[in-house]
């Protein structure tokens, strides 16, 4: 019984720490759009992100894994650190 309880606590902890939204709240951000400044230079609004990265988009952008979330620029517009 103890093993099951420990395993459950471990699994819940990992899912909380590794989930996309929780990483944002903990201060970890997704890949920065500043890694590709030539493509994202004029990007100023979240709607523009989904034009290329939305699940129904036929552009070259990789589809987002969380199309229902908002705040693209809040999570993906951070400074790139060497």
Biopython code that builds the backbone (N, CA, C, O; Angstrom):
import numpy as np
from Bio.PDB.StructureBuilder import StructureBuilder

atoms = [
    (1, "UNK", "N", (0.819, -1.193, 0.000)),
    (1, "UNK", "CA", (0.000, 0.000, 0.000)),
    (1, "UNK", "C", (0.866, 1.260, 0.000)),
    (1, "UNK", "O", (0.543, 2.237, -0.676)),
    (2, "UNK", "N", (1.960, 1.239, 0.755)),
    (2, "UNK", "CA", (2.842, 2.409, 0.782)),
    (2, "UNK", "C", (3.444, 2.672, -0.580)),
    (2, "UNK", "O", (3.568, 3.821, -1.002)),
    (3, "UNK", "N", (3.822, 1.594, -1.276)),
    (3, "UNK", "CA", (4.404, 1.745, -2.599)),
    (3, "UNK", "C", (3.418, 2.426, -3.553)),
    (3, "UNK", "O", (3.806, 3.317, -4.309)),
    (4, "UNK", "N", (2.165, 2.019, -3.522)),
    (4, "UNK", "CA", (1.135, 2.628, -4.384)),
    (4, "UNK", "C", (0.953, 4.100, -4.054)),
    (4, "UNK", "O", (0.803, 4.930, -4.950)),
    (5, "UNK", "N", (0.965, 4.414, -2.790)),
    (5, "UNK", "CA", (0.801, 5.811, -2.377)),
    (5, "UNK", "C", (1.993, 6.656, -2.829)),
    (5, "UNK", "O", (1.810, 7.770, -3.322)),
    (6, "UNK", "N", (3.203, 6.139, -2.667)),
    (6, "UNK", "CA", (4.398, 6.859, -3.113)),
    (6, "UNK", "C", (4.402, 7.039, -4.626)),
    (6, "UNK", "O", (4.754, 8.104, -5.133)),
    (7, "UNK", "N", (4.011, 6.001, -5.336)),
    (7, "UNK", "CA", (3.976, 6.078, -6.795)),
    (7, "UNK", "C", (2.929, 7.082, -7.261)),
    (7, "UNK", "O", (3.161, 7.816, -8.220)),
    (8, "UNK", "N", (1.795, 7.119, -6.600)),
    (8, "UNK", "CA", (0.754, 8.077, -6.943)),
    (8, "UNK", "C", (1.230, 9.507, -6.701)),
    (8, "UNK", "O", (1.014, 10.385, -7.536)),
    (9, "UNK", "N", (1.872, 9.738, -5.569)),
    (9, "UNK", "CA", (2.403, 11.066, -5.259)),
    (9, "UNK", "C", (3.462, 11.466, -6.298)),
    (9, "UNK", "O", (3.492, 12.612, -6.745)),
    (10, "UNK", "N", (4.316, 10.532, -6.673)),
    (10, "UNK", "CA", (5.345, 10.809, -7.670)),
    (10, "UNK", "C", (4.724, 11.163, -9.020)),
    (10, "UNK", "O", (5.133, 12.136, -9.654)),
    (11, "UNK", "N", (3.754, 10.393, -9.455)),
    (11, "UNK", "CA", (3.108, 10.653, -10.746)),
    (11, "UNK", "C", (2.371, 11.990, -10.763)),
    (11, "UNK", "O", (2.449, 12.725, -11.747)),
    (12, "UNK", "N", (1.668, 12.306, -9.702)),
    (12, "UNK", "CA", (0.954, 13.579, -9.629)),
    (12, "UNK", "C", (1.960, 14.730, -9.620)),
    (12, "UNK", "O", (1.757, 15.737, -10.299)),
    (13, "UNK", "N", (3.029, 14.586, -8.862)),
    (13, "UNK", "CA", (4.049, 15.640, -8.802)),
    (13, "UNK", "C", (4.690, 15.872, -10.162)),
    (13, "UNK", "O", (4.882, 17.014, -10.578)),
    (14, "UNK", "N", (5.018, 14.794, -10.848)),
    (14, "UNK", "CA", (5.621, 14.938, -12.175)),
    (14, "UNK", "C", (4.674, 15.588, -13.168)),
    (14, "UNK", "O", (5.093, 16.432, -13.961)),
    (15, "UNK", "N", (3.407, 15.209, -13.138)),
    (15, "UNK", "CA", (2.457, 15.808, -14.082)),
    (15, "UNK", "C", (2.255, 17.289, -13.795)),
    (15, "UNK", "O", (2.071, 18.078, -14.722)),
    (16, "UNK", "N", (2.288, 17.673, -12.536)),
    (16, "UNK", "CA", (2.142, 19.091, -12.191)),
    (16, "UNK", "C", (3.374, 19.874, -12.626)),
    (16, "UNK", "O", (3.253, 20.955, -13.203)),
    (17, "UNK", "N", (4.549, 19.336, -12.355)),
    (17, "UNK", "CA", (5.782, 20.051, -12.672)),
    (17, "UNK", "C", (6.104, 20.080, -14.160)),
    (17, "UNK", "O", (6.739, 21.022, -14.633)),
    (18, "UNK", "N", (5.679, 19.072, -14.900)),
    (18, "UNK", "CA", (6.032, 18.998, -16.312)),
    (18, "UNK", "C", (4.941, 19.502, -17.247)),
    (18, "UNK", "O", (5.159, 19.577, -18.456)),
    (19, "UNK", "N", (3.794, 19.844, -16.724)),
    (19, "UNK", "CA", (2.713, 20.355, -17.563)),
    (19, "UNK", "C", (3.027, 21.745, -18.079)),
    (19, "UNK", "O", (3.722, 22.512, -17.412)),
    (20, "UNK", "N", (2.523, 22.080, -19.258)),
    (20, "UNK", "CA", (2.837, 23.361, -19.905)),
    (20, "UNK", "C", (2.403, 24.553, -19.066)),
    (20, "UNK", "O", (3.192, 25.468, -18.831)),
    (21, "UNK", "N", (1.165, 24.549, -18.615)),
    (21, "UNK", "CA", (0.664, 25.710, -17.869)),
    (21, "UNK", "C", (1.380, 25.866, -16.537)),
    (21, "UNK", "O", (1.682, 26.987, -16.128)),
    (22, "UNK", "N", (1.655, 24.769, -15.860)),
    (22, "UNK", "CA", (2.339, 24.887, -14.567)),
    (22, "UNK", "C", (3.760, 25.384, -14.749)),
    (22, "UNK", "O", (4.265, 26.123, -13.905)),
    (23, "UNK", "N", (4.421, 24.991, -15.843)),
    (23, "UNK", "CA", (5.771, 25.510, -16.097)),
    (23, "UNK", "C", (5.725, 27.017, -16.261)),
    (23, "UNK", "O", (6.634, 27.713, -15.809)),
    (24, "UNK", "N", (4.683, 27.535, -16.900)),
    (24, "UNK", "CA", (4.557, 28.980, -17.058)),
    (24, "UNK", "C", (4.424, 29.649, -15.692)),
    (24, "UNK", "O", (5.095, 30.644, -15.420)),
    (25, "UNK", "N", (3.572, 29.114, -14.846)),
    (25, "UNK", "CA", (3.357, 29.718, -13.541)),
    (25, "UNK", "C", (4.593, 29.619, -12.650)),
    (25, "UNK", "O", (4.795, 30.450, -11.764)),
    (26, "UNK", "N", (5.416, 28.601, -12.888)),
    (26, "UNK", "CA", (6.640, 28.465, -12.109)),
    (26, "UNK", "C", (7.783, 29.314, -12.681)),
    (26, "UNK", "O", (8.876, 29.347, -12.116)),
    (27, "UNK", "N", (7.528, 29.994, -13.791)),
    (27, "UNK", "CA", (8.543, 30.874, -14.358)),
    (27, "UNK", "C", (9.313, 30.278, -15.518)),
    (27, "UNK", "O", (10.208, 30.925, -16.061)),
    (28, "UNK", "N", (8.984, 29.060, -15.906)),
    (28, "UNK", "CA", (9.631, 28.450, -17.066)),
    (28, "UNK", "C", (8.767, 28.725, -18.284)),
    (28, "UNK", "O", (7.555, 28.513, -18.246)),
    (29, "UNK", "N", (9.363, 29.184, -19.340)),
    (29, "UNK", "CA", (8.603, 29.539, -20.536)),
    (29, "UNK", "C", (8.885, 28.549, -21.652)),
    (29, "UNK", "O", (9.854, 27.791, -21.610)),
    (30, "UNK", "N", (8.014, 28.575, -22.649)),
    (30, "UNK", "CA", (8.217, 27.743, -23.815)),
    (30, "UNK", "C", (9.313, 28.324, -24.689)),
    (30, "UNK", "O", (9.905, 29.342, -24.329)),
    (31, "UNK", "N", (9.599, 27.709, -25.823)),
    (31, "UNK", "CA", (10.649, 28.212, -26.706)),
    (31, "UNK", "C", (10.356, 29.640, -27.140)),
    (31, "UNK", "O", (9.234, 29.952, -27.539)),
    (32, "UNK", "N", (11.330, 30.484, -27.066)),
    (32, "UNK", "CA", (11.136, 31.893, -27.385)),
    (32, "UNK", "C", (11.051, 32.122, -28.892)),
    (32, "UNK", "O", (11.786, 31.512, -29.669)),
    (33, "UNK", "N", (10.142, 33.011, -29.291)),
    (33, "UNK", "CA", (10.053, 33.374, -30.707)),
    (33, "UNK", "C", (11.271, 34.190, -31.124)),
    (33, "UNK", "O", (11.518, 34.378, -32.315)),
    (34, "UNK", "N", (12.029, 34.673, -30.149)),
    (34, "UNK", "CA", (13.225, 35.458, -30.459)),
    (34, "UNK", "C", (14.371, 34.587, -30.955)),
    (34, "UNK", "O", (15.414, 35.101, -31.360)),
    (35, "UNK", "N", (14.181, 33.271, -30.925)),
    (35, "UNK", "CA", (15.162, 32.379, -31.540)),
    (35, "UNK", "C", (15.114, 32.478, -33.062)),
    (35, "UNK", "O", (16.079, 32.131, -33.743)),
    (36, "UNK", "N", (13.991, 32.952, -33.591)),
    (36, "UNK", "CA", (13.793, 33.103, -35.036)),
    (36, "UNK", "C", (13.291, 34.511, -35.337)),
    (36, "UNK", "O", (12.142, 34.676, -35.746)),
    (37, "UNK", "N", (14.132, 35.531, -35.142)),
    (37, "UNK", "CA", (13.675, 36.915, -35.273)),
    (37, "UNK", "C", (13.257, 37.284, -36.694)),
    (37, "UNK", "O", (12.392, 38.142, -36.872)),
    (38, "UNK", "N", (13.844, 36.664, -37.697)),
    (38, "UNK", "CA", (13.489, 37.002, -39.070)),
    (38, "UNK", "C", (12.043, 36.650, -39.389)),
    (38, "UNK", "O", (11.410, 37.336, -40.191)),
    (39, "UNK", "N", (11.514, 35.609, -38.789)),
    (39, "UNK", "CA", (10.145, 35.173, -39.052)),
    (39, "UNK", "C", (9.141, 35.911, -38.175)),
    (39, "UNK", "O", (8.030, 36.200, -38.618)),
    (40, "UNK", "N", (9.523, 36.221, -36.922)),
    (40, "UNK", "CA", (8.587, 36.766, -35.947)),
    (40, "UNK", "C", (8.780, 38.247, -35.685)),
    (40, "UNK", "O", (8.283, 38.757, -34.681)),
    (41, "UNK", "N", (9.482, 38.947, -36.550)),
    (41, "UNK", "CA", (9.853, 40.336, -36.299)),
    (41, "UNK", "C", (8.668, 41.257, -36.040)),
    (41, "UNK", "O", (8.719, 42.070, -35.117)),
    (42, "UNK", "N", (7.621, 41.155, -36.816)),
    (42, "UNK", "CA", (6.493, 42.077, -36.703)),
    (42, "UNK", "C", (5.351, 41.522, -35.850)),
    (42, "UNK", "O", (4.268, 42.109, -35.824)),
    (43, "UNK", "N", (5.565, 40.432, -35.170)),
    (43, "UNK", "CA", (4.517, 39.783, -34.387)),
    (43, "UNK", "C", (4.228, 40.573, -33.115)),
    (43, "UNK", "O", (5.124, 40.804, -32.302)),
    (44, "UNK", "N", (2.967, 40.987, -32.947)),
    (44, "UNK", "CA", (2.621, 41.788, -31.772)),
    (44, "UNK", "C", (1.383, 41.272, -31.032)),
    (44, "UNK", "O", (1.123, 41.706, -29.910)),
    (45, "UNK", "N", (0.614, 40.358, -31.633)),
    (45, "UNK", "CA", (-0.631, 39.897, -31.017)),
    (45, "UNK", "C", (-0.712, 38.378, -31.024)),
    (45, "UNK", "O", (-0.182, 37.717, -31.916)),
    (46, "UNK", "N", (-1.387, 37.836, -30.012)),
    (46, "UNK", "CA", (-1.519, 36.385, -29.906)),
    (46, "UNK", "C", (-2.252, 35.770, -31.099)),
    (46, "UNK", "O", (-1.931, 34.657, -31.517)),
    (47, "UNK", "N", (-3.230, 36.483, -31.645)),
    (47, "UNK", "CA", (-3.978, 35.956, -32.794)),
    (47, "UNK", "C", (-3.058, 35.678, -33.974)),
    (47, "UNK", "O", (-3.295, 34.752, -34.750)),
    (48, "UNK", "N", (-2.010, 36.481, -34.107)),
    (48, "UNK", "CA", (-1.059, 36.282, -35.200)),
    (48, "UNK", "C", (-0.280, 34.978, -35.015)),
    (48, "UNK", "O", (0.122, 34.352, -35.996)),
    (49, "UNK", "N", (-0.071, 34.573, -33.776)),
    (49, "UNK", "CA", (0.617, 33.301, -33.514)),
    (49, "UNK", "C", (-0.200, 32.141, -34.076)),
    (49, "UNK", "O", (0.328, 31.261, -34.757)),
    (50, "UNK", "N", (-1.493, 32.157, -33.780)),
    (50, "UNK", "CA", (-2.345, 31.045, -34.192)),
    (50, "UNK", "C", (-2.601, 31.019, -35.693)),
    (50, "UNK", "O", (-3.014, 29.989, -36.225)),
    (51, "UNK", "N", (-2.364, 32.136, -36.392)),
    (51, "UNK", "CA", (-2.493, 32.117, -37.847)),
    (51, "UNK", "C", (-1.487, 31.146, -38.457)),
    (51, "UNK", "O", (-1.774, 30.507, -39.469)),
    (52, "UNK", "N", (-0.319, 31.036, -37.850)),
    (52, "UNK", "CA", (0.709, 30.120, -38.354)),
    (52, "UNK", "C", (0.765, 28.809, -37.572)),
    (52, "UNK", "O", (1.063, 27.758, -38.141)),
    (53, "UNK", "N", (0.482, 28.868, -36.274)),
    (53, "UNK", "CA", (0.686, 27.706, -35.418)),
    (53, "UNK", "C", (-0.606, 27.067, -34.941)),
    (53, "UNK", "O", (-0.571, 26.146, -34.125)),
    (54, "UNK", "N", (-1.742, 27.534, -35.432)),
    (54, "UNK", "CA", (-3.017, 26.927, -35.060)),
    (54, "UNK", "C", (-3.135, 25.532, -35.647)),
    (54, "UNK", "O", (-2.477, 25.231, -36.643)),
    (55, "UNK", "N", (-3.951, 24.678, -35.059)),
    (55, "UNK", "CA", (-4.075, 23.299, -35.534)),
    (55, "UNK", "C", (-4.670, 23.190, -36.939)),
    (55, "UNK", "O", (-4.439, 22.198, -37.631)),
    (56, "UNK", "N", (-5.427, 24.192, -37.364)),
    (56, "UNK", "CA", (-6.032, 24.144, -38.693)),
    (56, "UNK", "C", (-5.234, 24.915, -39.736)),
    (56, "UNK", "O", (-5.668, 25.047, -40.881)),
    (57, "UNK", "N", (-4.081, 25.418, -39.347)),
    (57, "UNK", "CA", (-3.264, 26.220, -40.255)),
    (57, "UNK", "C", (-2.509, 25.320, -41.226)),
    (57, "UNK", "O", (-2.067, 24.229, -40.865)),
    (58, "UNK", "N", (-2.370, 25.793, -42.462)),
    (58, "UNK", "CA", (-1.604, 25.024, -43.447)),
    (58, "UNK", "C", (-0.259, 25.692, -43.747)),
    (58, "UNK", "O", (0.346, 25.439, -44.788)),
    (59, "UNK", "N", (0.202, 26.544, -42.832)),
    (59, "UNK", "CA", (1.490, 27.208, -43.042)),
    (59, "UNK", "C", (2.625, 26.303, -42.568)),
    (59, "UNK", "O", (2.397, 25.172, -42.138)),
    (60, "UNK", "N", (3.840, 26.816, -42.652)),
    (60, "UNK", "CA", (5.022, 26.038, -42.276)),
    (60, "UNK", "C", (5.235, 25.957, -40.772)),
    (60, "UNK", "O", (6.069, 25.181, -40.307)),
    (61, "UNK", "N", (4.485, 26.755, -40.001)),
    (61, "UNK", "CA", (4.684, 26.769, -38.549)),
    (61, "UNK", "C", (4.242, 25.476, -37.902)),
    (61, "UNK", "O", (3.230, 24.891, -38.288)),
    (62, "UNK", "N", (5.003, 25.030, -36.914)),
    (62, "UNK", "CA", (4.653, 23.809, -36.185)),
    (62, "UNK", "C", (3.375, 24.047, -35.390)),
    (62, "UNK", "O", (3.289, 25.056, -34.689)),
    (63, "UNK", "N", (2.377, 23.166, -35.465)),
    (63, "UNK", "CA", (1.118, 23.367, -34.733)),
    (63, "UNK", "C", (1.350, 23.391, -33.226)),
    (63, "UNK", "O", (2.173, 22.645, -32.696)),
    (64, "UNK", "N", (0.619, 24.251, -32.556)),
    (64, "UNK", "CA", (0.732, 24.341, -31.105)),
    (64, "UNK", "C", (0.097, 23.126, -30.455)),
    (64, "UNK", "O", (-0.857, 22.552, -30.980)),
    (65, "UNK", "N", (0.629, 22.747, -29.321)),
    (65, "UNK", "CA", (0.058, 21.615, -28.594)),
    (65, "UNK", "C", (-1.048, 22.073, -27.648)),
    (65, "UNK", "O", (-1.685, 21.250, -26.991)),
    (66, "UNK", "N", (-1.281, 23.394, -27.577)),
    (66, "UNK", "CA", (-2.326, 23.919, -26.683)),
    (66, "UNK", "C", (-3.069, 25.074, -27.361)),
    (66, "UNK", "O", (-2.921, 26.225, -26.951)),
    (67, "UNK", "N", (-3.874, 24.777, -28.402)),
    (67, "UNK", "CA", (-4.535, 25.825, -29.177)),
    (67, "UNK", "C", (-5.615, 26.586, -28.423)),
    (67, "UNK", "O", (-5.992, 27.680, -28.843)),
    (68, "UNK", "N", (-6.122, 26.042, -27.326)),
    (68, "UNK", "CA", (-7.185, 26.719, -26.589)),
    (68, "UNK", "C", (-6.652, 27.683, -25.540)),
    (68, "UNK", "O", (-7.424, 28.455, -24.971)),
    (69, "UNK", "N", (-5.351, 27.655, -25.271)),
    (69, "UNK", "CA", (-4.767, 28.576, -24.300)),
    (69, "UNK", "C", (-4.527, 29.927, -24.955)),
    (69, "UNK", "O", (-4.318, 30.011, -26.165)),
    (70, "UNK", "N", (-4.557, 30.967, -24.161)),
    (70, "UNK", "CA", (-4.205, 32.292, -24.657)),
    (70, "UNK", "C", (-2.926, 32.726, -23.950)),
    (70, "UNK", "O", (-2.513, 32.121, -22.961)),
    (71, "UNK", "N", (-2.315, 33.767, -24.462)),
    (71, "UNK", "CA", (-1.076, 34.246, -23.861)),
    (71, "UNK", "C", (0.154, 33.716, -24.558)),
    (71, "UNK", "O", (1.170, 33.455, -23.913)),
    (72, "UNK", "N", (0.078, 33.551, -25.878)),
    (72, "UNK", "CA", (1.226, 33.046, -26.640)),
    (72, "UNK", "C", (2.472, 33.883, -26.363)),
    (72, "UNK", "O", (3.533, 33.347, -26.043)),
    (73, "UNK", "N", (2.332, 35.193, -26.487)),
    (73, "UNK", "CA", (3.494, 36.067, -26.339)),
    (73, "UNK", "C", (3.973, 36.123, -24.896)),
    (73, "UNK", "O", (5.155, 36.361, -24.644)),
    (74, "UNK", "N", (3.074, 35.907, -23.951)),
    (74, "UNK", "CA", (3.473, 35.918, -22.542)),
    (74, "UNK", "C", (4.414, 34.752, -22.244)),
    (74, "UNK", "O", (5.334, 34.886, -21.437)),
    (75, "UNK", "N", (4.186, 33.619, -22.888)),
    (75, "UNK", "CA", (5.014, 32.436, -22.634)),
    (75, "UNK", "C", (6.184, 32.295, -23.603)),
    (75, "UNK", "O", (7.189, 31.665, -23.273)),
    (76, "UNK", "N", (6.062, 32.872, -24.784)),
    (76, "UNK", "CA", (7.054, 32.587, -25.827)),
    (76, "UNK", "C", (7.823, 33.805, -26.330)),
    (76, "UNK", "O", (8.497, 33.724, -27.357)),
    (77, "UNK", "N", (7.736, 34.910, -25.636)),
    (77, "UNK", "CA", (8.413, 36.121, -26.092)),
    (77, "UNK", "C", (9.499, 36.567, -25.107)),
    (77, "UNK", "O", (9.848, 37.746, -25.049)),
    (78, "UNK", "N", (10.018, 35.627, -24.349)),
    (78, "UNK", "CA", (11.032, 35.995, -23.367)),
    (78, "UNK", "C", (12.405, 36.110, -24.032)),
    (78, "UNK", "O", (12.610, 35.637, -25.150)),
    (79, "UNK", "N", (13.322, 36.735, -23.338)),
    (79, "UNK", "CA", (14.665, 36.939, -23.861)),
    (79, "UNK", "C", (15.402, 35.609, -23.949)),
    (79, "UNK", "O", (15.231, 34.735, -23.099)),
    (80, "UNK", "N", (16.210, 35.467, -24.971)),
    (80, "UNK", "CA", (17.003, 34.260, -25.145)),
    (80, "UNK", "C", (18.289, 34.439, -24.342)),
    (80, "UNK", "O", (19.017, 35.416, -24.513)),
    (81, "UNK", "N", (18.548, 33.482, -23.472)),
    (81, "UNK", "CA", (19.754, 33.546, -22.639)),
    (81, "UNK", "C", (20.773, 32.549, -23.154)),
    (81, "UNK", "O", (20.427, 31.402, -23.440)),
    (82, "UNK", "N", (22.015, 32.965, -23.275)),
    (82, "UNK", "CA", (23.044, 32.044, -23.809)),
    (82, "UNK", "C", (23.351, 30.904, -22.877)),
    (82, "UNK", "O", (24.190, 30.059, -23.191)),
]
sb = StructureBuilder()
sb.init_structure("model")
sb.init_model(0)
sb.init_chain("A")
sb.init_seg("    ")
for serial, (resi, resn, name, xyz) in enumerate(atoms, 1):
    if name == "N":
        sb.init_residue(resn, " ", resi, " ")
    sb.init_atom(name, np.array(xyz, "f"), 0.0, 1.0, " ", f" {name:<3s}", serial, name[0])
structure = sb.get_structure()
